[in-house]
Amino acid sequence: MLIEHFMRQIETLLIRSFRIWMNDQIMKFQKMNSTLETQSLFYQNLGKLFYAIAAADKVIREEEVKKLKQIVNTEWLNFGGLKVKPEIDAMRQIKITFDQLAQQTQNPNDSMADFKLFKKTHEDLFTDDVKQLIWKTASAITTAFSGRNKSELILLAELGIILKS
């Protein structure tokens, strides 16, 4: 009888310990999954922003696309100021999102609005260094083909306000 009682207590303790361990593992997985999801959304929203900048004048020039790809491959991939760890697959999200929006010919203002909302809800990701690189990238896209036009200047001004807010 005493042995049975002792065995039930051990069983109860093991079950509790297992539940605690399992809950801890689930929480770790959810946090990791949330971080990966945020990382993916971060780069997707950069793709939306850069699409909006390139499509501001209703025409995306090959030079603008080349400039974006060059900056993503050289600047963003090697950038150390991100709170979200840069990985090659994540970096591809910028280009993939840009290309998808270009194929769909989405309204650039909608893409800019999506970026603005993402930034507002994830302010902690937008350090001063990140903002500077975003500005540098957007600025380079606008000058990739014969200088800036009025539409691009308007979106750059809006981006400046978004980054400062």
C-alpha positions in Angstrom: 0.0 0.0 0.0 2.8 2.4 0.9 4.6 1.5 -2.3 1.5 2.1 -4.4 1.1 5.5 -2.8 4.7 6.3 -3.4 4.4 5.2 -7.0 1.3 7.5 -7.6 3.2 10.5 -6.1 6.2 9.8 -8.4 3.8 9.4 -11.4 2.1 12.7 -10.5 5.4 14.5 -10.2 6.6 13.1 -13.5 3.4 14.2 -15.2 3.7 17.7 -13.7 7.3 17.9 -14.7 6.5 16.8 -18.2 3.7 19.3 -18.5 6.0 22.1 -17.3 8.7 21.0 -19.7 6.3 20.7 -22.6 4.7 24.1 -22.0 8.2 25.6 -21.9 9.1 23.9 -25.2 5.8 25.2 -26.8 6.5 28.7 -25.6 10.1 28.6 -27.0 8.7 27.3 -30.3 6.1 30.0 -30.4 8.6 32.7 -29.7 11.0 31.4 -32.3 8.1 31.1 -34.8 7.0 34.7 -34.0 10.6 36.0 -34.5 10.9 34.2 -37.9 7.5 35.5 -38.9 8.4 39.1 -37.9 11.7 38.7 -39.8 9.9 37.6 -42.9 7.4 40.4 -42.6 10.2 43.0 -42.1 11.8 42.1 -45.4 8.5 41.8 -47.2 7.6 45.3 -46.1 11.0 46.6 -47.3 10.1 45.0 -50.6 6.8 46.8 -50.6 8.5 50.1 -49.8 11.1 49.8 -52.5 8.4 48.8 -55.0 6.4 51.9 -54.1 9.5 54.1 -54.6 10.3 52.5 -58.0 6.7 52.5 -59.2 6.0 56.0 -58.0 6.0 57.3 -61.6 4.0 54.3 -62.8 7.1 52.8 -64.6 9.6 50.5 -63.1 12.8 50.8 -65.1 15.4 48.0 -65.4 18.0 50.3 -63.9 15.9 50.7 -60.7 15.6 46.9 -60.4 19.3 46.4 -60.9 20.1 49.1 -58.3 17.8 47.5 -55.8 19.3 44.1 -56.3 22.8 45.5 -56.0 22.1 47.3 -52.8 20.3 44.3 -51.3 23.2 42.0 -52.2 25.9 44.4 -51.0 24.5 46.7 -48.3 21.6 44.8 -46.7 23.1 41.3 -46.6 26.2 42.6 -44.9 24.5 45.1 -42.7 25.2 44.6 -39.0 22.7 47.1 -37.5 19.6 44.9 -37.8 17.8 43.6 -34.7 16.4 41.0 -37.1 19.2 38.6 -38.1 19.8 38.9 -41.8 19.7 35.6 -43.7 20.0 35.0 -47.4 16.5 33.6 -47.6 15.0 36.5 -45.7 16.9 39.0 -47.9 15.4 37.3 -50.9 12.0 38.4 -49.5 12.8 41.9 -50.5 13.3 41.0 -54.1 10.5 38.4 -54.2 8.0 40.8 -52.8 9.2 43.6 -55.1 8.9 41.3 -58.1 5.5 40.0 -57.2 4.1 43.5 -56.7 5.6 44.6 -60.0 3.9 41.7 -61.8 0.6 42.5 -60.2 1.1 46.3 -60.9 -0.1 47.1 -57.4 -0.8 50.7 -56.5 2.4 52.2 -55.0 0.4 54.1 -52.5 -1.0 50.9 -51.1 2.5 49.4 -50.7 3.6 52.6 -49.0 0.6 52.4 -46.6 1.5 48.8 -45.8 5.1 49.7 -45.0 3.9 52.7 -42.8 1.6 50.4 -40.8 4.3 47.8 -40.3 6.8 50.4 -39.1 4.2 51.8 -36.7 3.6 48.4 -35.2 7.3 47.3 -35.1 9.1 50.5 -34.2 11.8 48.5 -32.3 13.1 47.1 -35.6 13.8 50.5 -37.0 17.0 51.7 -35.4 18.7 54.8 -36.7 21.1 52.7 -38.8 18.2 50.8 -40.4 16.4 54.0 -41.2 19.6 55.4 -42.8 20.0 52.3 -44.9 16.3 52.4 -45.9 16.8 56.0 -47.0 20.0 55.2 -48.9 18.3 52.4 -50.7 15.2 54.4 -51.6 17.3 57.3 -52.7 19.5 55.1 -54.9 16.4 53.6 -56.6 15.1 57.1 -57.5 18.4 58.2 -59.0 19.1 55.0 -60.9 17.4 56.2 -64.0 17.9 59.9 -65.1 17.4 61.5 -61.7 14.4 61.9 -59.6 11.0 62.9 -60.9 8.1 64.7 -59.1 6.3 61.4 -58.1 9.5 60.0 -56.6 10.2 63.2 -54.7 6.7 63.1 -53.2 7.2 59.5 -52.0 10.7 60.2 -50.7 9.2 63.1 -48.7 6.6 60.8 -47.3 9.2 58.2 -46.5 11.2 60.9 -44.7 8.2 61.7 -42.5 7.5 58.0 -41.9 11.1 57.3 -40.8 11.2 60.3 -38.5 7.9 59.5 -36.8 
